[in-house]
């Protein structure tokens, strides 16, 4: 089956779904309410299963062009004491932490190359089961497939009554990017992910590029 797909949300999920459909001959429009791609953010973990998806979509090389492969995994206590370490990576067990910007840019370029369209400043607010997409400006679009990839508070999902329940997890996290020193790249730690354990708190360090972690 091939047809018209209207996708709400120009993030990772929306662009990936759009690219996969466009590669298979679908007409695709991705609707992003912002004026441009939202590329702000830290590095993003992409394990073997995700890397295989990007490879199948022909955007893997562009995504990890500047990213460093993870070669080692460490665990340390709150005082910095090494608890354990082992080699990591290789065929079937790869891990990269590219910048979010690199991933989104690669997906968007791949989608356009495959004939898909990204419409900025376009906010989808709902959908009907018969394939009618509704937009904030009052317009509608008829589609064979409507995808709500517009986040945890998705109005597309809510307009269809698909939310059964929502419970707060009461867990919080912060992500920051820090500059790397050139000499770090010559040490085992320079290509290691490290979990620091301190009671109920965790600090996770991961290499991203030669300049950032």
C-alpha positions as CSV (number, residue, x, y, z in Angstrom):
1,X,0.0,0.0,0.0
2,X,1.3,3.4,-1.0
3,X,-0.5,6.7,-0.4
4,X,-0.4,10.1,1.3
5,X,1.0,10.4,4.8
6,X,0.6,13.5,7.0
7,X,2.9,13.5,10.0
8,X,2.7,15.7,13.1
9,X,6.1,16.6,14.5
10,X,9.4,17.2,12.9
11,X,11.5,15.5,15.6
12,X,13.3,12.2,15.5
13,X,10.2,10.1,15.4
14,X,8.4,12.1,12.8
15,X,11.4,12.5,10.4
16,X,12.3,8.8,10.7
17,X,8.7,7.6,10.0
18,X,8.5,10.0,7.1
19,X,11.8,8.9,5.6
20,X,10.9,5.2,5.9
21,X,7.6,5.8,4.1
22,X,9.1,8.1,1.4
23,X,11.8,5.4,0.7
24,X,8.9,3.1,-0.1
25,X,7.1,5.4,-2.5
26,X,4.7,7.2,-0.2
27,X,3.9,10.9,-0.6
28,X,5.0,12.4,2.8
29,X,4.5,15.7,4.5
30,X,5.9,16.3,7.9
31,X,4.4,19.2,9.8
32,X,6.6,21.1,12.3
33,X,5.1,23.9,14.3
34,X,8.4,25.7,14.8
35,X,10.0,27.8,12.1
36,X,13.0,25.4,11.8
37,X,14.3,22.0,13.1
38,X,14.7,21.9,16.8
39,X,18.3,20.9,16.9
40,X,19.2,22.1,20.4
41,X,20.1,19.4,22.9
42,X,22.9,17.1,24.0
43,X,24.3,13.9,22.5
44,X,21.9,11.1,21.9
45,X,22.7,7.4,22.6
46,X,22.2,5.3,19.4
47,X,22.8,1.6,20.1
48,X,23.1,-1.2,17.5
49,X,19.4,-1.5,16.8
50,X,19.1,2.2,16.1
51,X,22.2,2.2,14.0
52,X,20.8,-0.6,11.8
53,X,17.6,1.5,11.3
54,X,19.7,4.5,10.2
55,X,21.8,2.2,8.0
56,X,18.7,0.9,6.3
57,X,17.5,4.4,5.7
58,X,20.9,5.4,4.2
59,X,21.6,8.2,6.8
60,X,24.0,6.4,9.1
61,X,27.2,7.8,7.7
62,X,25.9,11.4,7.8
63,X,24.7,10.9,11.4
64,X,27.9,9.6,12.9
65,X,30.4,11.5,10.7
66,X,31.8,13.4,13.6
67,X,30.9,11.0,16.4
68,X,33.3,8.7,18.2
69,X,32.5,5.1,18.8
70,X,32.3,3.9,22.4
71,X,35.1,1.4,23.1
72,X,34.9,0.8,26.8
73,X,32.3,0.9,29.7
74,X,33.1,1.8,33.3
75,X,31.3,1.9,36.6
76,X,32.5,4.0,39.5
77,X,31.4,4.8,43.0
78,X,30.4,8.3,44.2
79,X,34.0,8.8,45.3
80,X,35.3,8.1,41.8
81,X,36.6,4.6,42.7
82,X,36.6,2.2,39.8
83,X,34.1,-0.7,40.4
84,X,34.4,-2.4,37.0
85,X,35.4,-1.9,33.4
86,X,35.2,-3.9,30.2
87,X,35.7,-3.5,26.5
88,X,32.7,-2.4,24.5
89,X,31.7,-2.2,20.9
90,X,32.5,-4.2,17.8
91,X,30.2,-6.0,15.4
92,X,26.7,-6.3,16.7
93,X,27.3,-4.2,19.8
94,X,28.1,-0.7,18.5
95,X,27.3,2.5,20.4
96,X,27.6,6.1,19.2
97,X,26.5,9.3,20.9
98,X,26.2,11.9,18.1
99,X,24.8,15.4,18.6
100,X,21.1,15.7,18.2
101,X,21.8,18.2,15.5
102,X,23.6,15.7,13.4
103,X,20.8,13.1,13.6
104,X,18.0,15.5,12.8
105,X,19.9,17.1,10.0
106,X,20.7,13.8,8.4
107,X,17.1,12.6,8.7
108,X,15.7,15.8,7.2
109,X,18.1,15.7,4.3
110,X,17.3,12.1,3.6
111,X,13.6,12.8,3.7
112,X,13.9,15.6,1.2
113,X,16.2,13.5,-1.0
114,X,13.5,10.8,-1.0
115,X,10.9,13.2,-2.2
116,X,9.3,14.1,1.2
117,X,8.3,17.5,2.3
118,X,8.8,19.3,5.7
119,X,6.3,22.1,6.3
120,X,7.5,24.5,9.0
121,X,5.1,26.7,11.0
122,X,2.4,24.1,10.5
123,X,0.7,22.8,13.6
124,X,-1.5,19.8,13.4
125,X,-4.1,19.7,16.3
126,X,-6.2,16.7,15.7
127,X,-7.2,13.8,13.4
128,X,-10.2,11.8,12.5
129,X,-10.2,8.0,12.2
130,X,-11.1,8.3,8.5
131,X,-7.8,10.1,7.8
132,X,-8.6,13.8,8.1
133,X,-5.8,15.9,9.7
134,X,-6.8,19.1,11.3
135,X,-4.5,22.1,11.6
136,X,-4.4,25.1,14.0
137,X,-5.2,27.6,11.1
138,X,-8.5,25.8,10.5
139,X,-7.4,23.9,7.3
140,X,-7.6,20.1,6.9
141,X,-5.9,17.5,4.8
142,X,-7.0,14.1,3.6
143,X,-4.5,11.3,4.1
144,X,-4.2,7.5,3.9
145,X,-2.1,7.6,7.1
146,X,-1.9,10.2,9.8
147,X,1.0,9.9,12.3
148,X,1.1,11.7,15.6
149,X,4.8,12.1,16.4
150,X,4.3,15.3,18.4
151,X,5.5,14.4,21.8
152,X,4.2,13.1,25.2
153,X,1.4,15.6,25.2
154,X,0.3,14.8,21.7
155,X,-3.0,16.5,20.7
156,X,-3.3,14.0,17.8
157,X,-3.4,11.1,20.2
158,X,-5.7,13.0,22.6
159,X,-8.1,13.9,19.8
160,X,-8.6,10.2,19.0
161,X,-9.0,9.3,22.7
162,X,-6.1,6.9,22.7
163,X,-4.6,7.9,26.1
164,X,-5.6,5.3,28.8
165,X,-3.7,6.8,31.7
166,X,-0.7,8.9,32.6
167,X,1.4,8.5,35.8
168,X,4.3,10.8,36.9
169,X,7.5,8.8,37.3
170,X,9.0,11.4,39.7
171,X,12.4,11.0,38.1
172,X,14.4,13.9,36.8
173,X,17.5,14.3,34.7
174,X,19.8,17.0,33.3
175,X,21.9,16.9,30.2
176,X,24.8,19.2,29.4
177,X,27.6,19.2,26.8
178,X,31.2,19.8,28.1
179,X,34.3,20.6,26.1
180,X,36.9,17.9,25.8
181,X,40.7,18.3,26.1
182,X,42.8,17.0,23.2
183,X,44.8,14.8,25.6
184,X,41.6,12.9,26.6
185,X,41.5,11.2,23.2
186,X,44.8,9.4,24.0
187,X,43.5,7.7,27.1
188,X,41.1,4.8,27.6
189,X,38.6,7.1,29.3
190,X,38.5,9.2,26.2
191,X,36.4,6.6,24.4
192,X,34.6,5.2,27.5
193,X,31.1,5.6,28.9
194,X,31.1,5.8,32.6
195,X,28.3,5.4,35.2
196,X,29.0,7.0,38.6
197,X,26.8,5.5,41.3
198,X,26.0,7.5,44.4
199,X,23.0,6.2,46.4
200,X,19.9,6.8,44.3
201,X,21.6,9.3,42.0
202,X,23.5,8.5,38.8
203,X,26.0,10.6,36.8
204,X,26.5,9.3,33.3
205,X,29.4,10.4,31.1
206,X,29.6,9.6,27.4
207,X,31.9,10.7,24.6
208,X,30.2,12.4,21.7
209,X,32.7,14.0,19.3
210,X,36.4,14.9,19.5
211,X,35.4,18.2,21.0
212,X,32.4,17.5,23.1
213,X,31.1,15.0,25.7
